[in-house]
Amino acid sequence: MANKLHIDTLCVQAGYQPAKGESRQIPIIQSTTFRYETSDQMGRLFDLEDSGYFYTRLQNPTNDHVAARIAALEGGVGAMLTSSGQAANFFACVNICEAGGHIVAAGNIYGGTFNLLGTSLRKLGIEVTFIDQNAQEEEIQAAFRPETKLLFGETVSNPGVEVLDIEKFARIAHDNGVPLILDNTFPTPVHCRPFEWGADIVTHSTTKYMDGHGVAVGGVIVDSGNFDWEAHADKYPGLTTPDPSYHGLTYTKKFGKLAYIVKATSQLMRDYGSIQSPQNAFYLGLGLQTLHLRIDRHAKSALKVAEFLNNHPAVSWVHYPDLPGDKEYERAKKYLPNGSCGVLAFALKGGREVDNRFMDALKLVTIETHVADCYTCILHPASHTHRQLTDEQLREAGIAPDLMRLSIGLEDPDDIIRDLERSISEAVR
Ligand SMILES: *Cc1c(COP(=O)(O)O)cnc(C)c1O
């Protein structure tokens, strides 16, 4: 069904088809465990010989319906929900990269992921090289080593709103025999499906547009099923050689195209935990049913606000990839033809002092460490999320020190513009 239907229909219906007399909406199966009738039935589940639910840390029907919906939206073969976007990116990497392994990642990624890779994975013995995603292909190639296991980036970066050249990244990854893992949180699969451009694994912080209402922290990993692990068997022994914790089962042999996502579920989730609660999965499933309507409105309103800011004499610069004349306009038109997302970056003339007066004057737009939901909100990374970094380090991470990240919600764009206009005039007095 998934391939024939339009994405709007998949948002509403994919992943759950009730049988006669069953609930129309995805039911919340708020249960830690599940009953079996014989000891043998239960034993077969632990050998991965039968599929079935036994403990919600590993799998739960509510989560599975919602994961299947997201897999259909991205065009993948399988997906796994996690307790947060951080957990999704952590599992996506350590599923194929162990101590002694190496990761190449774009340097302009979300601050939390930058810390995860650069600090916490390093402590686990995984080396990471950050590169400039807009560098020449040869320069990025030079960062790869024999022990490199994956290439990581964000389709549209947070907070810089930079659009990745996905085809270039896929080519570099595949030339080096590794998968491309992309965090697709900002555009969502409604506006960009990275598998269609060669990415192999996609992650999301579902906390953002997928939930969309600021109610539930969550994440997801989606597997395209396209990467040929067996062709690089020496590099990925965790997938291509027997797993002693499952009586010597080999994921690629037993599960084929599903090897990566089955390993993530049956091994990583079993051992590290971090499952999404069924209640939160329900909220996520509900959010997905309007994702196509919301993301479209977010992007349309953001373009209107970007145009307003672009024409305002007190604004020093605006970056929004859908804005004609923007440095990434052409790339955005290629990868995000129906619009990018609701997030834009800009700065006022006069530096941080003016920025701060402006933010303090806002009434409708709120100051929040959040982004990408129905409320319009603003953040100044240099004063907030990234305040431990020097201006130089900020620039290295692709964040201008005067950059303000504005996330356009679902309010009327004219009301948002009026609040911005009044606050700018109070700040530049
Ligand atoms: C928010 C975010 C994350 C982290 O997700 P959490 O759900 O907050 O753990 C990862 N990547 C991107 C692009 C994000 O915006």
The ligand as an ORCA input file, in Angstrom:
! r2SCAN-3c Opt
* xyz 0 1
  C      16.167     18.576     18.881
  C      17.046     17.893     17.920
  C      17.719     16.722     18.274
  C      17.641     16.118     19.657
  O      16.374     15.635     19.883
  P      15.696     15.484     21.355
  O      14.364     14.942     21.024
  O      15.687     16.847     21.974
  O      16.551     14.539     22.116
  C      18.490     16.098     17.308
  N      18.604     16.618     16.073
  C      17.986     17.760     15.693
  C      18.141     18.282     14.313
  C      17.183     18.432     16.612
  O      16.558     19.568     16.237
*
